[in-house]
């Protein structure tokens, strides 16, 4: 049963990935639709960032994580280097948790 | 020009390296949690290599441990359906030819898409896609194997704040493209829809619903045509995952 779960997940996930890559050429998308592809990717990535920052298993993610992400986002807004953004976000959340903030 | 190119390539390597380290740590945590929830080591490692999608893997391990294998597959695939539109958007960076497409598709993950979308031209898009995909595939799986071996000791990445590192990294990669007003409106509307619907819908669906943000440019053809979306987008200044 476990093997079946792993195979189904692997085949399905790879199928989604490959389908997108192959369909790009097969589907003769009209130009306006083609121009929407980067917009679609931006919407999905923003949604991933938003839900990962604010929610955890369907509920609110607590305080430490959103604050950590906020510090990272502010630094990114100020054009700080990427590494600084990522490390500051993690450090803020970690320190807040160390101080007992959920 | 040449120096600028070299600098850009250098900073890309450094940035991917930073996310690679975080992915390594979360991969270790997946390995540790996988064996802790009763899965055999081979299953945990195999899943990491052949599925290679963190969110779906954590969810599957939890649901399998809870005795619900069908839900594990269904929820995991719902969560990964976003890879289809992602594939459409980065197909050019994956490259031409069957070999590249078959191999390249497997390393299509959120981060490889985000790094690719942040690049200005076709050559650097391709470099970013492959560098991110291959690096994270290696760090995720080496981390997973170590996690299986080390067990409990490396299970808790929240103590390191890594759960905040990923959304922050995504926001940093998205910010440049959010300078374009249309992209900003679509992305923020999508993020809002996803966050608001997360408590109501099964995992994976809210992120897919973010595609409804694409309706904005369709309904607002006229320049300066108002609407709630403008008020939302205008006040936000592109902070993708901004906590309220």
Boltz contact constraints between the chains, C-beta under 6 A:
constraints:
  - contact:
      token1: [A, 1]
      token2: [B, 69]
      max_distance: 6.0
  - contact:
      token1: [A, 2]
      token2: [B, 43]
      max_distance: 6.0
  - contact:
      token1: [A, 5]
      token2: [B, 64]
      max_distance: 6.0
  - contact:
      token1: [A, 5]
      token2: [B, 69]
      max_distance: 6.0
  - contact:
      token1: [A, 5]
      token2: [B, 72]
      max_distance: 6.0
  - contact:
      token1: [A, 5]
      token2: [B, 73]
      max_distance: 6.0
  - contact:
      token1: [A, 6]
      token2: [B, 46]
      max_distance: 6.0
  - contact:
      token1: [A, 6]
      token2: [B, 47]
      max_distance: 6.0
  - contact:
      token1: [A, 8]
      token2: [B, 73]
      max_distance: 6.0
  - contact:
      token1: [A, 9]
      token2: [B, 51]
      max_distance: 6.0
  - contact:
      token1: [A, 9]
      token2: [B, 60]
      max_distance: 6.0
  - contact:
      token1: [A, 9]
      token2: [B, 73]
      max_distance: 6.0
  - contact:
      token1: [A, 9]
      token2: [B, 76]
      max_distance: 6.0
  - contact:
      token1: [A, 10]
      token2: [B, 50]
      max_distance: 6.0
  - contact:
      token1: [A, 10]
      token2: [B, 51]
      max_distance: 6.0
  - contact:
      token1: [A, 12]
      token2: [B, 77]
      max_distance: 6.0
  - contact:
      token1: [A, 13]
      token2: [B, 51]
      max_distance: 6.0
  - contact:
      token1: [A, 13]
      token2: [B, 53]
      max_distance: 6.0
  - contact:
      token1: [A, 13]
      token2: [B, 80]
      max_distance: 6.0
  - contact:
      token1: [A, 16]
      token2: [B, 80]
      max_distance: 6.0
  - contact:
      token1: [A, 16]
      token2: [B, 81]
      max_distance: 6.0
  - contact:
      token1: [A, 16]
      token2: [B, 83]
      max_distance: 6.0
  - contact:
      token1: [A, 16]
      token2: [B, 84]
      max_distance: 6.0
  - contact:
      token1: [A, 17]
      token2: [B, 83]
      max_distance: 6.0
  - contact:
      token1: [A, 17]
      token2: [B, 87]
      max_distance: 6.0
  - contact:
      token1: [A, 17]
      token2: [B, 105]
      max_distance: 6.0
  - contact:
      token1: [A, 17]
      token2: [B, 108]
      max_distance: 6.0
  - contact:
      token1: [A, 18]
      token2: [B, 105]
      max_distance: 6.0
  - contact:
      token1: [A, 19]
      token2: [B, 84]
      max_distance: 6.0
  - contact:
      token1: [A, 20]
      token2: [B, 84]
      max_distance: 6.0
  - contact:
      token1: [A, 20]
      token2: [B, 87]
      max_distance: 6.0
  - contact:
      token1: [A, 20]
      token2: [B, 88]
      max_distance: 6.0
  - contact:
      token1: [A, 21]
      token2: [B, 87]
      max_distance: 6.0
  - contact:
      token1: [A, 21]
      token2: [B, 91]
      max_distance: 6.0
  - contact:
      token1: [A, 21]
      token2: [B, 94]
      max_distance: 6.0
  - contact:
      token1: [A, 21]
      token2: [B, 101]
      max_distance: 6.0
  - contact:
      token1: [A, 21]
      token2: [B, 105]
      max_distance: 6.0
  - contact:
      token1: [A, 24]
      token2: [B, 88]
      max_distance: 6.0
  - contact:
      token1: [A, 24]
      token2: [B, 91]
      max_distance: 6.0
  - contact:
      token1: [A, 36]
      token2: [B, 214]
      max_distance: 6.0
  - contact:
      token1: [A, 37]
      token2: [B, 88]
      max_distance: 6.0
  - contact:
      token1: [A, 37]
      token2: [B, 89]
      max_distance: 6.0
  - contact:
      token1: [A, 38]
      token2: [B, 89]
      max_distance: 6.0
  - contact:
      token1: [A, 39]
      token2: [B, 183]
      max_distance: 6.0
  - contact:
      token1: [A, 39]
      token2: [B, 186]
      max_distance: 6.0
  - contact:
      token1: [A, 39]
      token2: [B, 214]
      max_distance: 6.0
  - contact:
      token1: [A, 40]
      token2: [B, 85]
      max_distance: 6.0
  - contact:
      token1: [A, 40]
      token2: [B, 211]
      max_distance: 6.0
  - contact:
      token1: [A, 41]
      token2: [B, 89]
      max_distance: 6.0
  - contact:
      token1: [A, 41]
      token2: [B, 117]
      max_distance: 6.0
  - contact:
      token1: [A, 42]
      token2: [B, 177]
      max_distance: 6.0
  - contact:
      token1: [A, 42]
      token2: [B, 183]
      max_distance: 6.0
  - contact:
      token1: [A, 42]
      token2: [B, 187]
      max_distance: 6.0
  - contact:
      token1: [A, 43]
      token2: [B, 186]
      max_distance: 6.0
  - contact:
      token1: [A, 43]
      token2: [B, 187]
      max_distance: 6.0
  - contact:
      token1: [A, 43]
      token2: [B, 190]
      max_distance: 6.0
  - contact:
      token1: [A, 43]
      token2: [B, 210]
      max_distance: 6.0
  - contact:
      token1: [A, 43]
      token2: [B, 211]
      max_distance: 6.0
  - contact:
      token1: [A, 43]
      token2: [B, 213]
      max_distance: 6.0
  - contact:
      token1: [A, 44]
      token2: [B, 82]
      max_distance: 6.0
  - contact:
      token1: [A, 44]
      token2: [B, 210]
      max_distance: 6.0
  - contact:
      token1: [A, 45]
      token2: [B, 114]
      max_distance: 6.0
  - contact:
      token1: [A, 45]
      token2: [B, 170]
      max_distance: 6.0
  - contact:
      token1: [A, 45]
      token2: [B, 174]
      max_distance: 6.0
  - contact:
      token1: [A, 46]
      token2: [B, 187]
      max_distance: 6.0
  - contact:
      token1: [A, 46]
      token2: [B, 190]
      max_distance: 6.0
  - contact:
      token1: [A, 46]
      token2: [B, 191]
      max_distance: 6.0
  - contact:
      token1: [A, 46]
      token2: [B, 240]
      max_distance: 6.0
  - contact:
      token1: [A, 47]
      token2: [B, 190]
      max_distance: 6.0
  - contact:
      token1: [A, 47]
      token2: [B, 191]
      max_distance: 6.0
  - contact:
      token1: [A, 47]
      token2: [B, 194]
      max_distance: 6.0
  - contact:
      token1: [A, 47]
      token2: [B, 207]
      max_distance: 6.0
  - contact:
      token1: [A, 47]
      token2: [B, 210]
      max_distance: 6.0
  - contact:
      token1: [A, 48]
      token2: [B, 110]
      max_distance: 6.0
  - contact:
      token1: [A, 48]
      token2: [B, 207]
      max_distance: 6.0
  - contact:
      token1: [A, 49]
      token2: [B, 167]
      max_distance: 6.0
  - contact:
      token1: [A, 49]
      token2: [B, 170]
      max_distance: 6.0
  - contact:
      token1: [A, 49]
      token2: [B, 171]
      max_distance: 6.0
  - contact:
      token1: [A, 49]
      token2: [B, 240]
      max_distance: 6.0
  - contact:
      token1: [A, 49]
      token2: [B, 241]
      max_distance: 6.0
  - contact:
      token1: [A, 50]
      token2: [B, 191]
      max_distance: 6.0
  - contact:
      token1: [A, 50]
      token2: [B, 194]
      max_distance: 6.0
  - contact:
      token1: [A, 50]
      token2: [B, 195]
      max_distance: 6.0
  - contact:
      token1: [A, 50]
      token2: [B, 241]
      max_distance: 6.0
  - contact:
      token1: [A, 51]
      token2: [B, 194]
      max_distance: 6.0
  - contact:
      token1: [A, 51]
      token2: [B, 195]
      max_distance: 6.0
  - contact:
      token1: [A, 51]
      token2: [B, 198]
      max_distance: 6.0
  - contact:
      token1: [A, 52]
      token2: [B, 166]
      max_distance: 6.0
  - contact:
      token1: [A, 52]
      token2: [B, 167]
      max_distance: 6.0
  - contact:
      token1: [A, 53]
      token2: [B, 167]
      max_distance: 6.0
  - contact:
      token1: [A, 53]
      token2: [B, 241]
      max_distance: 6.0
  - contact:
      token1: [A, 54]
      token2: [B, 195]
      max_distance: 6.0
  - contact:
      token1: [A, 54]
      token2: [B, 243]
      max_distance: 6.0
  - contact:
      token1: [A, 55]
      token2: [B, 198]
      max_distance: 6.0
  - contact:
      token1: [A, 58]
      token2: [B, 199]
      max_distance: 6.0
  - contact:
      token1: [A, 65]
      token2: [B, 163]
      max_distance: 6.0
  - contact:
      token1: [A, 65]
      token2: [B, 164]
      max_distance: 6.0
  - contact:
      token1: [A, 66]
      token2: [B, 243]
      max_distance: 6.0
  - contact:
      token1: [A, 68]
      token2: [B, 161]
      max_distance: 6.0
  - contact:
      token1: [A, 68]
      token2: [B, 164]
      max_distance: 6.0
  - contact:
      token1: [A, 69]
      token2: [B, 164]
      max_distance: 6.0
  - contact:
      token1: [A, 69]
      token2: [B, 167]
      max_distance: 6.0
  - contact:
      token1: [A, 69]
      token2: [B, 168]
      max_distance: 6.0
  - contact:
      token1: [A, 69]
      token2: [B, 241]
      max_distance: 6.0
  - contact:
      token1: [A, 70]
      token2: [B, 243]
      max_distance: 6.0
  - contact:
      token1: [A, 72]
      token2: [B, 168]
      max_distance: 6.0
  - contact:
      token1: [A, 73]
      token2: [B, 171]
      max_distance: 6.0
  - contact:
      token1: [A, 73]
      token2: [B, 239]
      max_distance: 6.0
  - contact:
      token1: [A, 76]
      token2: [B, 171]
      max_distance: 6.0
  - contact:
      token1: [A, 76]
      token2: [B, 172]
      max_distance: 6.0
  - contact:
      token1: [A, 76]
      token2: [B, 175]
      max_distance: 6.0
  - contact:
      token1: [A, 82]
      token2: [B, 15]
      max_distance: 6.0
  - contact:
      token1: [A, 82]
      token2: [B, 172]
      max_distance: 6.0
  - contact:
      token1: [A, 83]
      token2: [B, 18]
      max_distance: 6.0
  - contact:
      token1: [A, 85]
      token2: [B, 168]
      max_distance: 6.0
  - contact:
      token1: [A, 85]
      token2: [B, 172]
      max_distance: 6.0
  - contact:
      token1: [A, 86]
      token2: [B, 18]
      max_distance: 6.0
  - contact:
      token1: [A, 86]
      token2: [B, 165]
      max_distance: 6.0
  - contact:
      token1: [A, 86]
      token2: [B, 168]
      max_distance: 6.0
  - contact:
      token1: [A, 86]
      token2: [B, 169]
      max_distance: 6.0
  - contact:
      token1: [A, 89]
      token2: [B, 164]
      max_distance: 6.0
  - contact:
      token1: [A, 89]
      token2: [B, 165]
      max_distance: 6.0
  - contact:
      token1: [A, 89]
      token2: [B, 168]
      max_distance: 6.0
  - contact:
      token1: [A, 90]
      token2: [B, 161]
      max_distance: 6.0
  - contact:
      token1: [A, 90]
      token2: [B, 162]
      max_distance: 6.0
  - contact:
      token1: [A, 90]
      token2: [B, 164]
      max_distance: 6.0
  - contact:
      token1: [A, 90]
      token2: [B, 165]
      max_distance: 6.0
  - contact:
      token1: [A, 93]
      token2: [B, 161]
      max_distance: 6.0
  - contact:
      token1: [A, 93]
      token2: [B, 164]
      max_distance: 6.0
  - contact:
      token1: [A, 94]
      token2: [B, 160]
      max_distance: 6.0
  - contact:
      token1: [A, 94]
      token2: [B, 161]
      max_distance: 6.0
